[in-house]
Amino acid sequence: MKYGKIYTHKLPRGAEEHEMKLSPNMEDYLEAVSLCANSEGVARVSDIRDMLGVKTPSVTGAMKALAQGGYVRHQPYSGIELTVKGRRAAEDVKKRHAILSRFLTQVIGVSPKIADMDACKMEHAVSRETLEKLHDYLRKQTGEK
């Protein structure tokens, strides 16, 4: 629903928050909001658009859907902020990406540029179990606790 210029998702009294299943594209948008956010935690549509190489209407449509799912607060012409739920989801995607990228570069010797591109694709498909095992393996190899 739209209230003023802020897109939110109003829930009926007593209703559980609507749980939106995030597609790989929506996860990419959340990650981009997190990476593009300034020191106040606000990202601009133009920065997200440029980072992802998409058109402005694609970003605004995704932000509207993410706002309805409770992941962002979007004020047109004022920026986009992650909610607590959105920040958690974005941090999860960034963690998956970092673990996969690190494994690809440090363990099997993929170049950083290719590892980054591959990790971006893999982060959406890898199971929690596999990711945890990769992370455990990396910690053992580096002596991390």
C-alpha positions in Angstrom: 0.0 0.0 0.0 1.1 3.5 -0.5 1.1 6.1 2.3 2.2 9.5 1.3 5.4 8.8 -0.6 6.6 5.9 1.5 5.8 2.4 0.2 5.0 0.0 3.1 3.1 -3.2 3.6 0.2 -2.7 6.0 -0.8 -5.9 7.8 -4.2 -6.6 9.3 -4.2 -6.4 13.1 -2.8 -9.6 14.6 -1.6 -10.9 11.3 1.9 -12.4 10.9 4.3 -10.5 8.7 4.0 -11.6 5.1 7.0 -13.8 4.3 8.2 -13.1 0.8 10.4 -15.8 -0.8 13.3 -13.9 -2.2 14.3 -14.7 -5.8 18.0 -14.5 -6.8 17.3 -11.1 -8.4 15.7 -9.8 -5.2 18.7 -11.0 -3.2 20.9 -9.2 -5.7 18.9 -6.0 -5.2 19.2 -6.3 -1.4 22.9 -6.9 -1.6 23.2 -3.8 -3.9 21.3 -1.6 -1.5 23.6 -2.7 1.3 26.7 -2.0 -0.8 25.5 1.3 -2.2 24.2 2.7 1.1 25.9 5.9 2.4 27.0 6.5 5.9 23.4 7.2 6.9 22.3 3.8 5.5 20.5 5.3 2.5 21.1 4.1 -1.1 20.1 5.9 -4.3 18.2 4.2 -7.1 20.8 5.5 -9.6 23.7 3.8 -7.7 21.8 0.5 -7.5 20.9 0.8 -11.2 24.6 1.4 -12.2 25.9 -1.4 -9.9 23.5 -4.0 -11.4 23.5 -2.7 -14.9 19.7 -2.4 -15.1 17.2 0.3 -16.0 15.7 2.7 -13.4 12.2 1.2 -13.7 13.6 -2.2 -12.8 15.1 -0.8 -9.6 12.0 1.0 -8.6 9.8 -2.0 -9.3 12.1 -4.2 -7.2 12.2 -1.7 -4.4 8.4 -1.6 -4.3 8.2 -5.4 -4.1 10.9 -5.4 -1.4 9.1 -2.7 0.5 5.9 -4.7 0.4 7.9 -7.7 1.8 9.2 -5.6 4.6 12.8 -5.6 3.5 13.3 -1.9 2.6 11.8 1.5 3.2 11.6 3.4 -0.1 11.0 7.1 -0.3 11.0 8.1 -4.0 13.5 10.8 -4.6 14.9 10.4 -1.1 16.5 7.0 -1.2 16.2 3.4 0.0 16.9 2.1 3.5 17.1 -1.6 4.5 14.9 -2.6 7.4 16.2 -4.9 10.1 14.8 -7.8 8.1 16.4 -6.5 4.9 19.7 -5.9 6.6 19.7 -9.5 7.8 18.9 -10.9 4.4 21.5 -8.7 2.7 24.2 -9.7 5.2 23.3 -13.3 4.6 23.8 -12.9 0.8 27.1 -11.0 1.3 28.3 -13.7 3.7 27.5 -16.5 1.2 29.2 -14.5 -1.5 32.4 -13.9 0.6 32.7 -17.5 1.6 32.3 -18.8 -2.0 34.6 -16.2 -3.5 37.2 -16.9 -0.8 37.0 -20.7 -1.5 37.3 -20.2 -5.2 40.3 -18.0 -5.0 42.2 -19.5 -2.0 41.5 -23.2 -2.5 41.2 -23.8 -6.2 43.0 -20.8 -7.5 40.3 -19.0 -9.5 41.3 -15.4 -10.4 39.5 -12.8 -8.1 37.5 -11.3 -10.9 36.1 -14.7 -12.1 35.6 -15.9 -8.5 33.5 -12.8 -7.8 31.3 -13.4 -10.9 31.0 -17.1 -10.1 30.2 -16.5 -6.4 27.5 -14.1 -7.4 25.8 -16.9 -9.4 26.5 -19.6 -6.8 25.4 -17.7 -3.7 21.7 -18.2 -4.7 21.9 -21.9 -5.2 24.2 -23.3 -2.6 22.7 -25.2 0.3 23.2 -24.1 3.9 24.9 -27.4 4.7 27.4 -27.0 1.8 28.1 -23.4 2.7 28.7 -24.3 6.3 31.1 -27.1 5.3 33.0 -24.7 2.9 33.3 -22.2 5.7 34.5 -24.8 8.2 37.1 -26.0 5.6 38.3 -22.4 5.1 38.6 -21.8 8.8 40.6 -25.0 9.3 42.9 -24.1 6.4 43.6 -20.6 7.8 43.6 -21.5 11.5 40.6 -19.2 12.0 38.5 -19.9 15.1 
